[in-house]
Amino acid sequence: MIRYTLIPLLLVISPTLTGQNTYTLEQCWQLASDHYPMKQQTTLAADASALKISNLNKNFLPQINMNGSATLQSDVTEVNIELPKGLPELAMPTISKDWYKLTLDVNQAIYDGRVTNYQKQVESLTLQTDQKNIEVELYKLRERVNQFYFSILLIDQQEKLLISNAERIRSKIIEVKSAIAQGSMMEMNGDILNAELIRVEQQMTEVAHDRATLCKMLSELTGTAISADARFILPEVQVFPESYRNLRLENQLFDLQKSRLEVMKNMVTTKWNPKVYAFGQAGYGRPGLNMLDNNFKPWGIIGAKVTWNPWNWNINKNEKQILAIQSEIVRSNQETFDKNLRINAEKELGEMNKIAGLLEQDRQIIDLRSKIARAASSQLDNGVITSSDYIARLNEETQAKLNHEIHQLQLVRAKVAYLYTLGENLSKK
């Protein structure tokens, strides 16, 4: 009977642990977060972002390119001047049809319309968004830790009740043996009690194995060697349902996403800004800058240029509208998240109120079942009932006590779930 009550709850709750010897729920949360492989992505994202920022900073460093070309033309410029008769003829230069050019080009951005500045802001917010995403995923680990942690606490309570049952049965076996020896009770009653003792010991073996398995699973999740005999502290949780506050990390993530989209919208505006560049070119080839000189010559050019695109067929306007729509989607997602959070919070509050009512009834049931079990013990001693009847009453008392322990753990877990839903810490003042 006890076993069947425990199994469904274990399926709902679940397993995993390993290490020092005493653990709190918050310690297990921290261990799981610190040892989860995704945690490494926080540093990796920061390293990648630093490299991107470094590249963006180089936008204002000189950009150097080397170029070379060799061409063969079908025609070249010719100078044909007919002089009056009597004047000496002029020897006009002949330009070759094969041209050669080797250049070193240097471009220096002086003012890029603040594009690089906004690109760095976007990259910074992208990094914060990525890291907040990782924090959100790590926060979700708490649910898995809760499953394993409360499953172990439930098993511990069941083990205590089984040990107590075994001690009571052993004590009753001694009394029954004495009665059998005196001939006032049938030997069958002793056999029934012995069989029940073996069954309880079998359950204790199962519970020990289940606990060891849960500890191994929690060990894997936390990355810590948690021994099968480790002790777990039932958390003391304070809940103030009258003060609803949404402190979930997802809210911060939504805010970062909106900030990033706003900066991207401002960056679109920079596409209208004029951009100023300085440039220089050093070259060698034939012909040089003097087109009439057919010899290989070096040359150089320096200058500045301004580019401005005041009209791009509403592309910038459309991009801003796209970003505004995306920002509205994020806002809608944030409102949806908060609404669902409120619903879940109400659900957890309802669960707490329900369990609190059940605990009051549990105490009444335990008092009655304990009274019945004591009477059954006396009746068995007097031969009024059989050992089977006594065991039935004993199991009913044990089941009532187990239900009480289950409800107590469920109440604490409901409080933890409520605080988890709101993003609150366990100890809130």
C-alpha positions as MATLAB code, in Angstrom:
seq = 'MIRYTLIPLLLVISPTLTGQNTYTLEQCWQLASDHYPMKQQTTLAADASALKISNLNKNFLPQINMNGSATLQSDVTEVNIELPKGLPELAMPTISKDWYKLTLDVNQAIYDGRVTNYQKQVESLTLQTDQKNIEVELYKLRERVNQFYFSILLIDQQEKLLISNAERIRSKIIEVKSAIAQGSMMEMNGDILNAELIRVEQQMTEVAHDRATLCKMLSELTGTAISADARFILPEVQVFPESYRNLRLENQLFDLQKSRLEVMKNMVTTKWNPKVYAFGQAGYGRPGLNMLDNNFKPWGIIGAKVTWNPWNWNINKNEKQILAIQSEIVRSNQETFDKNLRINAEKELGEMNKIAGLLEQDRQIIDLRSKIARAASSQLDNGVITSSDYIARLNEETQAKLNHEIHQLQLVRAKVAYLYTLGENLSKK';
ca = [
       0.000    0.000    0.000;
       2.798    2.399    0.934;
       4.717    1.434   -2.165;
       1.861    2.195   -4.544;
       1.380    5.642   -3.021;
       5.075    6.475   -3.389;
       5.589    5.433   -7.006;
       3.289    7.997   -8.684;
       4.857   10.833   -6.706;
       8.348    9.703   -7.624;
       7.310    9.703  -11.271;
       6.019   13.247  -10.910;
       9.040   14.429   -8.956;
      12.149   12.484  -10.392;
      15.962   11.868   -9.523;
      19.914   13.016   -9.099;
      22.933   13.912   -6.399;
      26.641   13.234   -4.810;
      29.459   14.826   -2.461;
      30.328   16.451    0.971;
      27.673   14.981    3.275;
      25.013   17.608    3.912;
      23.328   19.604    1.164;
      20.800   22.384    0.897;
      18.557   22.960   -2.084;
      20.305   26.245   -2.942;
      23.704   24.523   -2.868;
      22.473   21.948   -5.346;
      21.115   24.710   -7.587;
      24.504   26.420   -7.594;
      26.419   23.196   -8.215;
      24.159   22.283  -11.138;
      24.592   25.730  -12.664;
      28.383   25.813  -12.179;
      28.963   22.369  -13.684;
      26.500   22.499  -16.578;
      28.381   22.450  -19.924;
      26.360   25.430  -21.219;
      28.002   27.620  -18.541;
      31.178   27.632  -20.678;
      29.291   29.446  -23.431;
      29.254   32.602  -21.290;
      33.033   32.953  -21.620;
      33.036   31.801  -25.239;
      30.417   34.396  -26.189;
      32.459   37.118  -24.452;
      35.632   36.058  -26.295;
      33.855   36.064  -29.667;
      32.318   39.476  -28.959;
      35.717   40.929  -27.986;
      37.119   39.803  -31.337;
      34.189   41.382  -33.207;
      34.655   44.686  -31.338;
      38.360   44.554  -32.117;
      37.566   44.163  -35.807;
      35.111   47.074  -35.698;
      37.747   49.300  -34.072;
      39.970   48.648  -37.082;
      37.457   50.368  -39.371;
      39.372   53.616  -38.669;
      42.786   52.120  -39.396;
      44.240   52.655  -42.883;
      43.036   50.078  -45.408;
      45.899   49.096  -47.703;
      45.529   47.276  -51.026;
      48.018   46.356  -53.738;
      46.793   46.151  -57.321;
      48.476   45.300  -60.593;
      47.330   45.081  -64.190;
      48.648   44.623  -67.712;
      46.471   45.508  -70.697;
      46.748   45.503  -74.479;
      44.630   48.119  -76.188;
      43.331   48.205  -79.747;
      43.983   51.949  -79.970;
      45.691   54.759  -78.064;
      45.605   58.536  -78.067;
      47.425   60.122  -80.991;
      48.316   63.797  -81.581;
      48.229   64.781  -85.270;
      48.888   68.471  -85.898;
      49.396   69.734  -89.444;
      51.807   72.676  -89.488;
      51.960   75.314  -92.262;
      54.437   74.611  -95.030;
      57.859   75.864  -94.339;
      57.766   75.120  -90.641;
      59.792   72.228  -89.310;
      57.791   69.119  -88.456;
      57.106   68.345  -84.804;
      58.116   64.930  -83.462;
      54.976   63.820  -81.575;
      55.328   61.038  -78.978;
      53.940   57.600  -79.777;
      52.093   55.818  -76.979;
      52.404   52.030  -76.761;
      49.283   49.909  -76.858;
      50.498   47.684  -73.984;
      50.009   49.347  -70.608;
      51.320   48.235  -67.205;
      50.294   49.414  -63.759;
      51.283   48.461  -60.189;
      49.665   50.493  -57.359;
      49.583   50.703  -53.592;
      46.214   52.151  -52.492;
      45.610   53.528  -48.993;
      42.118   54.494  -47.751;
      41.483   56.110  -44.385;
      37.983   56.605  -42.946;
      37.715   60.028  -41.326;
      33.984   60.082  -40.583;
      31.756   57.081  -41.312;
      28.466   58.647  -40.223;
      28.752   56.925  -36.761;
      28.086   53.515  -38.343;
      30.952   51.856  -36.452;
      29.815   53.389  -33.152;
      26.330   51.881  -33.536;
      27.745   48.563  -34.731;
      29.734   48.326  -31.486;
      26.634   49.155  -29.431;
      24.683   46.446  -31.253;
      27.475   43.941  -30.655;
      27.615   44.825  -26.945;
      23.854   44.304  -26.585;
      24.065   41.100  -28.625;
      26.629   39.763  -26.153;
      24.442   40.740  -23.178;
      21.441   39.093  -24.856;
      23.356   35.869  -25.541;
      24.674   35.724  -21.986;
      21.230   36.420  -20.539;
      19.866   33.592  -22.687;
      22.439   31.286  -21.108;
      21.433   32.486  -17.622;
      17.787   31.725  -18.440;
      18.664   28.171  -19.500;
      20.787   27.640  -16.389;
      17.928   28.936  -14.219;
      15.665   26.259  -15.703;
      18.008   23.617  -14.214;
      16.448   24.391  -10.842;
      13.305   22.519  -11.836;
      15.286   19.322  -12.476;
      17.228   19.736   -9.231;
      13.942   20.228   -7.373;
      12.620   16.938   -8.768;
      15.593   14.934   -7.540;
      15.935   16.779   -4.245;
      12.323   16.358   -3.105;
      12.223   12.756   -4.321;
      15.114   11.966   -1.963;
      13.436   13.809    0.910;
      10.270   11.788    0.316;
      12.218    8.529    0.313;
      13.877    9.554    3.596;
      10.452   10.015    5.198;
       9.238    6.685    3.874;
      12.371    4.983    5.205;
      11.751    6.404    8.693;
       8.200    5.053    8.688;
       9.350    1.639    7.450;
      11.993    1.439   10.184;
       9.370    2.374   12.777;
       7.011   -0.263   11.366;
       9.706   -2.927   11.428;
      10.488   -2.170   15.079;
       6.807   -2.406   16.055;
       6.398   -5.699   14.187;
       9.511   -7.183   15.815;
       8.198   -6.154   19.211;
       4.835   -7.731   18.428;
       6.521  -10.935   17.190;
       8.187  -11.345   20.592;
       4.824  -10.961   22.321;
       3.094  -13.397   19.933;
       5.869  -15.991   20.312;
       5.324  -15.912   24.045;
       1.568  -16.382   23.579;
       2.138  -19.241   21.101;
       4.487  -20.937   23.543;
       1.794  -20.696   26.205;
      -0.750  -22.169   23.780;
      -3.035  -19.112   23.882;
      -2.427  -18.182   20.259;
      -2.121  -20.073   16.980;
       1.329  -20.401   15.379;
      -0.109  -18.952   12.147;
      -0.231  -15.516   13.762;
       3.534  -15.587   14.230;
       4.058  -16.640   10.601;
       1.888  -13.759    9.373;
       3.906  -11.272   11.404;
       7.211  -12.738   10.198;
       6.055  -12.552    6.571;
       5.017   -8.918    7.068;
       8.404   -8.131    8.637;
      10.183   -9.592    5.603;
       7.930   -7.542    3.304;
       8.758   -4.339    5.199;
      12.486   -5.168    5.075;
      12.109   -5.777    1.338;
      10.573   -2.320    0.968;
      13.472   -0.853    2.938;
      15.885   -2.513    0.489;
      13.981   -1.018   -2.457;
      13.979    2.417   -0.858;
      17.736    2.274   -0.238;
      18.382    1.368   -3.888;
      16.013    4.091   -5.116;
      17.796    6.669   -2.969;
      21.219    5.579   -4.197;
      20.020    5.890   -7.798;
      18.616    9.343   -7.189;
      21.902   10.420   -5.594;
      23.840    9.177   -8.624;
      21.527   11.053  -10.974;
      21.873   14.253   -8.928;
      25.637   13.728   -8.892;
      25.647   13.705  -12.684;
      23.571   16.882  -12.855;
      25.641   18.781  -10.271;
      29.045   17.410  -11.297;
      29.696   16.546   -7.645;
      30.263   13.188   -5.978;
      27.239   12.852   -3.691;
      27.314    9.748   -1.532;
      24.263    7.529   -1.119;
      24.123    8.400    2.593;
      24.300   12.171    2.038;
      21.888   14.251    4.082;
      19.513   16.749    2.475;
      18.030   19.659    4.381;
      14.359   20.467    3.953;
      14.329   24.149    2.910;
      12.565   26.719    5.043;
      10.531   28.791    2.623;
       8.702   32.048    3.223;
       6.031   33.095    0.735;
       4.311   36.476    0.577;
       1.543   35.977   -1.980;
       0.201   39.503   -1.550;
       3.339   41.008   -3.169;
       3.463   39.767   -6.771;
       6.758   40.694   -8.436;
       7.987   39.331  -11.746;
      11.756   39.026  -11.226;
      12.379   36.366  -13.849;
      15.528   36.628  -15.971;
      13.356   36.390  -19.078;
      12.111   39.921  -18.335;
      15.663   41.242  -18.474;
      16.177   39.287  -21.689;
      13.128   40.929  -23.289;
      14.396   44.382  -22.252;
      17.806   43.682  -23.805;
      16.174   42.515  -27.030;
      14.141   45.742  -27.210;
      17.241   47.874  -26.527;
      19.160   46.076  -29.260;
      16.379   46.653  -31.789;
      16.235   50.345  -30.828;
      19.975   50.757  -31.426;
      19.658   48.931  -34.754;
      16.884   51.362  -35.716;
      19.202   54.295  -34.926;
      21.954   52.631  -36.930;
      19.701   52.582  -40.009;
      19.574   56.399  -39.804;
      23.360   56.564  -40.156;
      23.021   55.261  -43.716;
      21.792   58.749  -44.641;
      24.827   60.425  -43.069;
      27.635   61.647  -45.356;
      30.914   59.767  -45.064;
      34.376   61.313  -45.416;
      37.494   59.419  -46.500;
      41.118   60.279  -47.210;
      42.970   58.287  -49.808;
      46.396   57.974  -51.370;
      47.846   55.997  -54.254;
      51.445   55.272  -55.152;
      52.065   53.602  -58.494;
      54.570   52.555  -61.090;
      53.882   51.721  -64.694;
      53.532   52.821  -68.311;
      52.163   55.316  -68.963;
      52.288   57.279  -65.714;
      50.150   60.288  -64.949;
      51.648   61.981  -67.998;
      49.833   60.188  -70.771;
      52.261   61.499  -73.374;
      55.302   59.969  -71.675;
      55.712   56.421  -72.987;
      58.301   55.410  -70.367;
      57.824   53.525  -67.089;
      57.379   56.103  -64.369;
      56.436   56.203  -60.661;
      53.587   58.471  -59.496;
      51.534   59.388  -56.470;
      48.091   60.812  -55.685;
      46.570   61.974  -52.387;
      43.114   63.365  -51.773;
      39.840   63.253  -49.885;
      36.327   62.309  -50.877;
      32.807   62.633  -49.536;
      30.012   60.156  -50.246;
      26.364   60.783  -49.549;
      23.303   58.842  -50.580;
      20.285   61.042  -49.733;
      17.781   58.765  -51.452;
      17.668   54.957  -51.492;
      14.081   54.328  -52.569;
      12.686   54.048  -48.996;
      14.896   51.071  -48.141;
      15.940   52.714  -44.859;
      12.330   53.558  -44.040;
      11.285   49.944  -44.636;
      14.146   48.643  -42.484;
      12.999   50.891  -39.621;
       9.450   49.594  -39.977;
      10.733   46.005  -39.883;
      12.671   46.724  -36.681;
       9.629   48.453  -35.165;
       7.519   45.369  -35.916;
      10.159   43.107  -34.343;
      10.202   45.341  -31.262;
       6.411   45.046  -31.040;
       6.714   41.256  -31.270;
       9.189   41.263  -28.359;
       6.839   43.479  -26.339;
       3.964   41.091  -27.083;
       6.082   38.101  -26.051;
       6.975   39.858  -22.799;
       3.333   40.550  -21.987;
       2.411   36.944  -22.838;
       5.204   35.659  -20.597;
       4.060   37.838  -17.698;
       0.441   36.764  -18.160;
       1.378   33.061  -18.116;
       3.575   33.734  -15.088;
       0.630   35.208  -13.199;
      -1.476   32.168  -14.114;
       1.235   29.776  -12.884;
       1.654   31.802   -9.703;
      -2.099   31.546   -9.007;
      -1.904   27.808   -9.662;
       0.914   27.395   -7.122;
      -0.941   29.526   -4.565;
      -4.042   27.368   -5.041;
      -1.916   24.253   -4.575;
      -0.475   25.630   -1.342;
      -3.921   26.431    0.051;
      -5.213   22.988   -0.913;
      -2.299   21.159    0.722;
      -2.578   23.281    3.875;
      -6.174   22.090    4.203;
      -5.152   18.466    3.632;
      -2.499   18.705    6.351;
      -5.152   19.678    8.902;
      -7.205   16.609    7.957;
      -4.065   14.439    7.960;
      -3.512   15.191   11.639;
      -7.051   14.128   12.474;
      -6.710   10.932   10.437;
      -3.362   10.076   12.074;
      -4.830   10.491   15.565;
      -7.707    8.157   14.688;
      -5.558    5.589   12.873;
      -3.042    5.536   15.735;
      -5.871    5.000   18.212;
      -7.260    2.143   16.069;
      -3.790    0.567   15.710;
      -3.237    0.653   19.497;
      -6.616   -0.990   20.020;
      -5.792   -3.624   17.393;
      -2.503   -4.349   19.164;
      -4.378   -4.944   22.417;
      -6.994   -7.071   20.640;
      -4.269   -9.211   19.060;
      -2.705   -9.728   22.481;
      -6.090  -10.893   23.767;
      -6.758  -13.125   20.766;
      -9.771  -11.113   19.605;
      -8.297  -10.490   16.111;
      -5.691  -12.205   13.969;
      -2.260  -10.951   12.994;
      -3.624  -10.121    9.525;
      -6.162   -7.756   11.052;
      -3.473   -6.136   13.176;
      -1.161   -5.667   10.185;
      -4.000   -4.099    8.189;
      -4.592   -1.556   10.966;
      -0.847   -0.940   11.328;
      -0.483   -0.297    7.581;
      -3.440    2.057    7.641;
      -1.740    4.071   10.371;
       1.538    4.044    8.477;
      -0.209    5.118    5.280;
      -1.854    8.015    7.129;
       1.524    9.146    8.452;
       3.098    8.788    4.996;
       0.313   10.848    3.440;
       1.028   13.532    6.036;
       4.759   13.540    5.167;
       3.964   13.610    1.437;
       1.672   16.602    1.906;
       4.275   18.431    3.984;
       6.879   17.938    1.244;
       4.351   18.905   -1.412;
       3.620   22.126    0.474;
       7.298   23.061    0.651;
       7.762   22.141   -2.976;
       4.727   24.229   -3.981;
       6.270   27.203   -2.138;
       9.608   26.620   -3.910;
       7.785   26.347   -7.236;
       5.955   29.618   -6.517;
       9.198   31.466   -5.798;
      10.836   29.850   -8.841;
       7.928   31.028  -10.994;
       8.447   34.637   -9.863;
      12.251   34.486   -9.931;
      12.474   35.025   -6.159;
      15.113   33.614   -3.822;
      14.103   31.091   -1.143;
      14.905   33.423    1.721;
      13.058   36.639    0.931;
      12.675   39.466    3.409;
];
